[in-house]
Amino acid sequence: MPLNDIPVYEATLRNHPYDARGVLSYLRGGRGAYGYLAHAFAEGGLLAQIVNSAGDGFLRLRCAVPEEALAQGGLTICGAECGRYPVCPTVIVEW
């Protein structure tokens, strides 16, 4: 998961389950699918690289399955109204 093309987080996620914990998905007409919360931190030199790469003043978060990954088939990003956790993808910057 890069911020402005600087790698910050990479993980292999398990398949997302379906059950009552995905209550927000049920409320939106889904089948109860949910995923997992992922957290990443950028501090020190890494944070400086990200800031310096933002020449236009914008942060760009990219969530994707790499082309060379063994597991292919997509990535589901749940937001505030689906899945298990009522939060959207969020970047918090403390400078």
CORZI-V607519 format. One record per residue. N is the residue number from 1. RES is the residue in one small letter. SS is DSSP state (2 for helix, 1 for strand, 0 for the rest). OMEGA is omega as a letter, one per 40 degrees, with the letter a starting at -180 (none if undefined). Layout:
n:N res:RES ss:SS omega:OMEGA
n:N res:RES ss:SS omega:OMEGA
//
This chain:
n:1 res:m ss:0 omega:a
n:2 res:p ss:1 omega:i
n:3 res:l ss:1 omega:a
n:4 res:n ss:0 omega:i
n:5 res:d ss:0 omega:i
n:6 res:i ss:1 omega:a
n:7 res:p ss:1 omega:a
n:8 res:v ss:0 omega:a
n:9 res:y ss:0 omega:i
n:10 res:e ss:0 omega:a
n:11 res:a ss:0 omega:i
n:12 res:t ss:0 omega:a
n:13 res:l ss:0 omega:i
n:14 res:r ss:0 omega:i
n:15 res:n ss:0 omega:a
n:16 res:h ss:0 omega:a
n:17 res:p ss:0 omega:i
n:18 res:y ss:1 omega:i
n:19 res:d ss:0 omega:a
n:20 res:a ss:2 omega:i
n:21 res:r ss:2 omega:i
n:22 res:g ss:2 omega:a
n:23 res:v ss:2 omega:a
n:24 res:l ss:2 omega:i
n:25 res:s ss:2 omega:i
n:26 res:y ss:2 omega:a
n:27 res:l ss:2 omega:i
n:28 res:r ss:0 omega:i
n:29 res:g ss:0 omega:i
n:30 res:g ss:0 omega:a
n:31 res:r ss:0 omega:i
n:32 res:g ss:0 omega:i
n:33 res:a ss:1 omega:i
n:34 res:y ss:0 omega:a
n:35 res:g ss:0 omega:a
n:36 res:y ss:0 omega:i
n:37 res:l ss:0 omega:i
n:38 res:a ss:0 omega:i
n:39 res:h ss:0 omega:i
n:40 res:a ss:0 omega:i
n:41 res:f ss:0 omega:i
n:42 res:a ss:0 omega:a
n:43 res:e ss:0 omega:i
n:44 res:g ss:2 omega:a
n:45 res:g ss:2 omega:i
n:46 res:l ss:2 omega:i
n:47 res:l ss:2 omega:i
n:48 res:a ss:2 omega:i
n:49 res:q ss:2 omega:a
n:50 res:i ss:2 omega:a
n:51 res:v ss:2 omega:a
n:52 res:n ss:2 omega:a
n:53 res:s ss:2 omega:a
n:54 res:a ss:0 omega:a
n:55 res:g ss:0 omega:a
n:56 res:d ss:0 omega:i
n:57 res:g ss:0 omega:a
n:58 res:f ss:0 omega:i
n:59 res:l ss:0 omega:i
n:60 res:r ss:0 omega:i
n:61 res:l ss:1 omega:a
n:62 res:r ss:1 omega:i
n:63 res:c ss:0 omega:a
n:64 res:a ss:0 omega:i
n:65 res:v ss:0 omega:a
n:66 res:p ss:0 omega:a
n:67 res:e ss:0 omega:a
n:68 res:e ss:0 omega:a
n:69 res:a ss:0 omega:i
n:70 res:l ss:0 omega:a
n:71 res:a ss:0 omega:i
n:72 res:q ss:0 omega:i
n:73 res:g ss:0 omega:i
n:74 res:g ss:0 omega:a
n:75 res:l ss:0 omega:i
n:76 res:t ss:0 omega:i
n:77 res:i ss:0 omega:i
n:78 res:c ss:0 omega:i
n:79 res:g ss:0 omega:a
n:80 res:a ss:0 omega:a
n:81 res:e ss:0 omega:i
n:82 res:c ss:0 omega:a
n:83 res:g ss:0 omega:a
n:84 res:r ss:0 omega:a
n:85 res:y ss:0 omega:a
n:86 res:p ss:0 omega:i
n:87 res:v ss:0 omega:i
n:88 res:c ss:0 omega:i
n:89 res:p ss:0 omega:a
n:90 res:t ss:0 omega:i
n:91 res:v ss:0 omega:i
n:92 res:i ss:0 omega:a
n:93 res:v ss:0 omega:i
n:94 res:e ss:0 omega:a
n:95 res:w ss:0 omega:none
//
